[in-house]
Amino acid sequence: MLKVLQLASAFIGVIVGAGFASGQEILQYFTSFGLLGTVGAVVSTALFAYLGMVLMQVGSRMKTVSHRDAIYEISGKRIGTVIDYIIIFTLFGVGVVMIAGAGSNLSQQFGFPYFVGTTVLTLLILLSGLVNVGRFVAIIGSITPFLALIFIMLAIYSIFTQDSTYASLNTTALAQPTTLPNWFVSSVNYVSFNLAVGASMALVMGGAERNEKIAKWGGFAGGLGIGILIMLSHLAIFSKIESVEGYDMPMLQLANELSPVLGFIMSIVLFGMIFSTGASMFFSFSARFFEVGTSKFKSFLLITLVVGYALSYIGFTDLVGKFYPLIGYLGLFLIGALIVAFVRIKRGTI
């Protein structure tokens, strides 16, 4: 049971990144559909649990050490190539969104000009890439459990201090902008997007666990845990939608409403997560083309960061609204491959 919980925690850590923690993803994917967004959260929970189970089980059975090998094995060369490039594209895109998120974070919390956050984060990622402080990035990534605790506190606070009717909250929620057509497509797209981001690490984590049953149930429990966090975040934002609408980072605004001290702490924690996620994305993207630590890797990282920095000025909210759904639609290739893999596992052909 302990190993299952450890794997579940690791899986949650891979999926729950800075975009999730800000609340902007939850606002656009779930809360913008009002009460039906709650149904969407339930659908996403079921999909995360099922697909998390499949990912980890496939990784364990194939003893995966690289996502490329597993993807090509379960989907063939042509589809495998498509999925591989989708994952590469996702790494760069999410890195750009993190730079934008850094600008929004410091601007919303401290009133700094947008360029301060984007510039600071870009320089931090570049510096960490040049001096290879991967352990520092890993340490910051370990704050995910602390953030989950804050989420639970904010959800309890928001639900029990709600002072508007559900009808009023629903009307305000439905007025929030989103590029997704309806709650069902949105819930599936959200799972697809997140798996495109986390599949690589999840497969490798599963490959490190020789006991297939432990890997399987670890993935299931992790997916279930992600669903619970989605539900908590959605209910928190929905209950206070009239207070947080218009903010790039709704969960940060909720924290400030509960306590300015908590808001300050969450802002720092969130910036740390943004750095951890952004560095991981840009490092993984660059490592896909050049060996880590080489002069070519460092030069490529610099060029990539310059391009990413320029693109970040599209804005955090707009990038989440436009880029994430695109990745979600592309990620359906991966979901299809996983479903086929599950059938093949049952037949014993993997």
C-alpha positions as CSV (number, residue, x, y, z in Angstrom):
1,M,0.0,0.0,0.0
2,L,2.9,2.4,0.8
3,K,4.4,1.9,-2.6
4,V,1.0,2.5,-4.3
5,L,0.7,5.8,-2.4
6,Q,4.2,6.8,-3.3
7,L,3.6,6.2,-6.9
8,A,0.2,8.0,-6.7
9,S,1.9,11.0,-5.1
10,A,4.6,11.0,-7.8
11,F,2.0,10.8,-10.6
12,I,0.1,13.7,-9.1
13,G,3.3,15.7,-8.9
14,V,3.9,15.2,-12.6
15,I,0.5,16.3,-13.6
16,V,-0.3,19.1,-11.1
17,G,1.9,21.9,-12.4
18,A,1.9,25.7,-12.0
19,G,-0.9,26.2,-14.5
20,F,-3.2,24.0,-12.5
21,A,-2.1,25.7,-9.2
22,S,-2.9,29.2,-10.5
23,G,-6.6,28.2,-11.0
24,Q,-6.7,29.6,-14.5
25,E,-6.9,26.1,-16.1
26,I,-9.7,25.1,-13.8
27,L,-11.6,28.4,-14.4
28,Q,-11.5,28.0,-18.2
29,Y,-12.0,24.2,-18.4
30,F,-14.6,23.7,-15.7
31,T,-15.9,26.8,-13.8
32,S,-16.8,28.6,-17.1
33,F,-19.5,26.0,-17.6
34,G,-21.1,26.7,-14.3
35,L,-22.8,23.9,-12.5
36,L,-22.2,21.5,-15.4
37,G,-18.5,22.1,-14.9
38,T,-18.9,20.0,-11.7
39,V,-20.1,17.1,-13.9
40,G,-17.2,17.7,-16.2
41,A,-14.8,17.4,-13.2
42,V,-16.4,14.0,-12.4
43,V,-15.8,12.9,-16.0
44,S,-12.2,14.1,-15.9
45,T,-11.7,12.2,-12.6
46,A,-12.8,8.9,-14.1
47,L,-10.6,9.4,-17.2
48,F,-7.6,10.4,-15.1
49,A,-8.0,7.3,-12.9
50,Y,-8.4,5.0,-15.9
51,L,-5.7,6.4,-18.1
52,G,-3.3,6.9,-15.2
53,M,-3.7,3.2,-14.5
54,V,-3.0,2.3,-18.1
55,L,0.0,4.6,-18.4
56,M,1.7,3.2,-15.3
57,Q,0.8,-0.4,-16.1
58,V,2.2,-0.1,-19.7
59,G,5.4,1.5,-18.3
60,S,5.8,-1.3,-15.8
61,R,5.2,-4.2,-18.2
62,M,7.5,-2.7,-20.8
63,K,10.1,-1.6,-18.2
64,T,10.1,1.8,-19.9
65,V,13.3,3.9,-19.7
66,S,12.3,6.3,-22.5
67,H,8.8,7.4,-23.5
68,R,9.8,7.0,-27.2
69,D,10.3,3.3,-26.9
70,A,6.9,2.8,-25.2
71,I,5.0,5.1,-27.6
72,Y,6.4,3.4,-30.7
73,E,5.7,0.0,-29.3
74,I,2.0,0.6,-28.5
75,S,1.1,2.8,-31.4
76,G,3.4,1.8,-34.3
77,K,6.0,3.9,-36.1
78,R,3.6,6.4,-37.9
79,I,1.3,7.2,-35.0
80,G,4.2,6.9,-32.6
81,T,6.1,9.6,-34.5
82,V,3.0,11.9,-34.4
83,I,2.7,11.4,-30.6
84,D,6.4,11.9,-30.1
85,Y,6.3,15.3,-31.9
86,I,3.1,16.3,-30.0
87,I,5.0,15.7,-26.7
88,I,7.9,17.8,-28.0
89,F,5.6,20.6,-29.1
90,T,3.9,20.4,-25.7
91,L,7.2,20.7,-23.8
92,F,8.0,24.0,-25.5
93,G,4.5,25.4,-25.4
94,V,4.0,24.8,-21.6
95,G,7.4,26.3,-21.0
96,V,6.2,29.5,-22.8
97,V,3.0,29.5,-20.7
98,M,5.2,29.3,-17.5
99,I,7.2,32.4,-18.5
100,A,3.9,34.2,-19.0
101,G,2.6,32.9,-15.7
102,A,5.6,34.3,-13.9
103,G,4.8,37.7,-15.3
104,S,1.1,37.4,-14.1
105,N,2.1,36.1,-10.7
106,L,4.4,39.0,-9.7
107,S,2.1,41.5,-11.4
108,Q,-1.0,40.4,-9.6
109,Q,0.6,39.9,-6.2
110,F,3.1,42.7,-6.0
111,G,2.0,45.1,-8.7
112,F,5.3,44.7,-10.7
113,P,5.3,45.4,-14.4
114,Y,4.6,42.2,-16.4
115,F,8.1,42.1,-17.9
116,V,9.7,41.8,-14.4
117,G,8.3,38.3,-13.8
118,T,8.9,37.1,-17.3
119,T,12.5,38.4,-17.4
120,V,13.4,37.0,-13.9
121,L,12.0,33.6,-14.7
122,T,13.8,33.4,-18.1
123,L,17.1,34.4,-16.5
124,L,16.6,31.8,-13.7
125,I,15.9,29.0,-16.2
126,L,18.9,30.0,-18.3
127,L,21.2,30.2,-15.3
128,S,20.0,26.8,-14.0
129,G,20.6,25.3,-17.4
130,L,24.1,26.8,-17.6
131,V,25.3,25.7,-14.2
132,N,23.2,22.4,-14.2
133,V,21.4,22.9,-10.8
134,G,18.9,20.1,-11.6
135,R,18.7,19.2,-7.9
136,F,17.4,22.7,-7.1
137,V,14.6,22.3,-9.6
138,A,13.7,18.9,-8.0
139,I,13.6,20.4,-4.5
140,I,11.2,23.1,-5.6
141,G,9.1,20.5,-7.4
142,S,8.6,18.8,-4.0
143,I,6.4,21.6,-2.7
144,T,3.4,20.1,-4.5
145,P,2.0,18.4,-1.4
146,F,2.1,21.8,0.5
147,L,0.2,23.4,-2.4
148,A,-2.4,20.6,-2.2
149,L,-2.9,21.5,1.5
150,I,-3.5,25.1,0.6
151,F,-6.1,24.0,-2.0
152,I,-8.0,22.1,0.6
153,M,-8.0,25.1,2.9
154,L,-9.2,27.4,0.2
155,A,-11.9,25.0,-0.9
156,I,-13.3,24.8,2.7
157,Y,-13.1,28.5,3.1
158,S,-14.8,29.3,-0.2
159,I,-17.6,26.8,0.2
160,F,-18.5,27.8,3.8
161,T,-18.3,31.5,3.2
162,Q,-20.3,31.5,0.0
163,D,-22.8,34.4,0.2
164,S,-24.5,34.2,-3.2
165,T,-27.2,31.8,-4.5
166,Y,-26.2,29.0,-6.9
167,A,-28.3,30.6,-9.6
168,S,-26.3,33.9,-9.3
169,L,-23.0,32.1,-9.2
170,N,-23.9,30.0,-12.2
171,T,-24.8,33.1,-14.2
172,T,-21.5,34.8,-13.4
173,A,-19.5,31.6,-14.1
174,L,-21.1,31.1,-17.5
175,A,-20.0,34.6,-18.4
176,Q,-16.3,33.6,-18.0
177,P,-14.5,33.4,-21.4
178,T,-13.4,29.9,-22.7
179,T,-12.4,28.6,-26.1
180,L,-13.9,25.1,-25.3
181,P,-17.3,24.4,-26.9
182,N,-19.0,22.5,-24.0
183,W,-18.4,20.9,-20.7
184,F,-18.0,17.4,-22.0
185,V,-15.4,18.2,-24.7
186,S,-13.7,20.4,-22.1
187,S,-13.4,17.7,-19.6
188,V,-11.9,15.2,-22.1
189,N,-9.6,17.9,-23.6
190,Y,-8.3,18.7,-20.1
191,V,-7.3,15.1,-19.4
192,S,-5.8,14.8,-22.9
193,F,-3.7,17.9,-22.5
194,N,-2.4,16.9,-19.1
195,L,-1.5,13.4,-20.3
196,A,0.5,14.9,-23.2
197,V,2.4,16.9,-20.6
198,G,2.9,14.1,-18.1
199,A,3.0,10.9,-20.2
200,S,6.7,10.8,-20.6
201,M,7.5,10.9,-16.9
202,A,4.6,8.6,-16.0
203,L,5.7,5.9,-18.4
204,V,9.3,6.1,-17.0
205,M,8.0,6.0,-13.4
206,G,5.9,2.9,-14.2
207,G,8.9,1.3,-15.8
208,A,10.9,1.7,-12.6
209,E,8.3,-0.3,-10.7
210,R,8.7,-4.1,-11.4
211,N,5.5,-5.1,-9.7
212,E,2.9,-4.4,-12.3
213,K,0.0,-4.5,-9.9
214,I,1.6,-1.8,-7.7
215,A,2.2,0.4,-10.8
216,K,-1.3,-0.2,-12.0
217,W,-3.0,0.8,-8.7
218,G,-0.5,3.6,-8.2
219,G,-1.6,5.2,-11.5
220,F,-5.2,4.7,-10.6
221,A,-4.9,6.3,-7.1
222,G,-2.9,9.1,-8.6
223,G,-5.5,9.8,-11.2
224,L,-8.2,9.7,-8.6
225,G,-6.2,12.2,-6.5
226,I,-5.9,14.6,-9.4
227,G,-9.6,14.4,-9.9
228,I,-10.2,15.3,-6.2
229,L,-7.9,18.3,-6.6
230,I,-9.8,19.4,-9.7
231,M,-13.1,19.2,-7.9
232,L,-11.8,21.1,-4.8
233,S,-10.3,23.8,-7.0
234,H,-13.5,24.1,-9.2
235,L,-15.8,24.3,-6.1
236,A,-13.5,26.9,-4.5
237,I,-13.4,29.1,-7.6
238,F,-17.1,28.6,-8.4
239,S,-18.2,29.5,-4.8
240,K,-16.2,32.8,-5.1
241,I,-16.5,33.5,-8.8
242,E,-17.8,37.0,-8.2
243,S,-14.6,37.8,-6.3
244,V,-12.0,36.2,-8.6
245,E,-13.4,36.9,-12.1
246,G,-10.9,38.9,-14.2
247,Y,-7.8,37.7,-12.3
248,D,-5.1,35.7,-14.1
249,M,-4.6,33.6,-11.0
250,P,-8.0,33.0,-9.3
251,M,-6.5,30.7,-6.6
252,L,-3.9,33.3,-5.6
253,Q,-6.7,35.9,-5.3
254,L,-8.7,33.5,-3.1
255,A,-5.6,33.0,-0.9
256,N,-5.3,36.8,-0.5
257,E,-8.9,37.1,0.4
258,L,-8.5,34.5,3.1
259,S,-5.3,36.0,4.4
260,P,-2.7,38.5,3.0
261,V,0.0,36.4,4.6
262,L,-1.3,33.2,3.0
263,G,-1.5,35.1,-0.3
264,F,2.1,36.1,0.0
265,I,3.2,32.6,0.8
266,M,1.2,31.1,-2.0
267,S,2.6,33.6,-4.5
268,I,6.1,32.5,-3.5
269,V,5.2,28.8,-3.7
270,L,3.5,29.4,-7.0
271,F,6.5,31.2,-8.4
272,G,8.7,28.2,-7.3
273,M,6.3,25.8,-9.1
274,I,6.3,28.0,-12.2
275,F,10.1,27.9,-12.2
276,S,10.2,24.1,-11.6
277,T,7.7,23.4,-14.3
278,G,9.2,25.9,-16.8
279,A,12.8,24.7,-16.2
280,S,11.7,21.0,-16.6
281,M,9.9,21.8,-19.9
282,F,12.7,23.8,-21.5
283,F,15.4,21.4,-20.3
284,S,13.4,18.3,-21.6
285,F,12.7,20.1,-24.9
286,S,16.4,21.0,-25.4
287,A,17.6,17.6,-24.3
288,R,15.4,16.0,-27.0
289,F,17.8,17.5,-29.6
290,F,21.2,17.8,-27.8
291,E,23.0,16.1,-25.0
292,V,22.5,17.9,-21.6
293,G,25.5,20.0,-20.5
294,T,27.1,20.3,-24.0
295,S,27.8,23.7,-25.6
296,K,25.2,22.9,-28.2
297,F,22.6,22.2,-25.6
298,K,23.3,25.5,-23.8
299,S,23.2,27.5,-27.0
300,F,20.0,25.8,-28.1
301,L,18.5,26.4,-24.6
302,L,19.4,30.1,-24.9
303,I,17.8,30.4,-28.4
304,T,14.7,28.5,-27.2
305,L,14.3,30.8,-24.1
306,V,14.6,34.0,-26.3
307,V,11.8,32.7,-28.6
308,G,9.7,31.6,-25.6
309,Y,10.2,34.9,-23.8
310,A,8.9,36.8,-26.9
311,L,5.9,34.5,-27.2
312,S,5.0,34.9,-23.5
313,Y,3.8,38.4,-24.2
314,I,0.7,36.9,-25.8
315,G,-0.4,36.8,-22.1
316,F,-1.0,34.0,-19.6
317,T,-4.8,33.8,-19.8
318,D,-4.8,33.9,-23.6
319,L,-2.1,31.2,-23.8
320,V,-3.9,28.9,-21.5
321,G,-7.2,29.5,-23.4
322,K,-5.7,28.9,-26.8
323,F,-2.6,26.7,-26.5
324,Y,-3.8,24.2,-23.9
325,P,-7.0,23.2,-25.8
326,L,-4.9,22.7,-29.0
327,I,-2.6,20.4,-27.1
328,G,-5.7,18.6,-25.7
329,Y,-7.0,17.9,-29.2
330,L,-3.7,16.7,-30.4
331,G,-3.3,14.6,-27.3
332,L,-6.3,12.5,-28.3
333,F,-3.9,10.5,-30.4
334,L,-2.2,9.5,-27.2
335,I,-5.4,8.6,-25.4
336,G,-6.4,6.4,-28.4
337,A,-3.0,4.7,-28.2
338,L,-3.4,4.0,-24.5
339,I,-6.9,2.5,-25.0
340,V,-5.5,0.2,-27.6
341,A,-2.6,-0.6,-25.3
342,F,-5.0,-1.6,-22.5
343,V,-6.8,-3.9,-24.9
344,R,-3.5,-5.5,-25.9
345,I,-2.6,-5.9,-22.3
346,K,-5.8,-7.8,-21.6
347,R,-5.1,-10.0,-24.7
348,G,-1.5,-10.5,-23.6
349,T,0.1,-9.1,-26.7
350,I,2.1,-6.5,-24.8
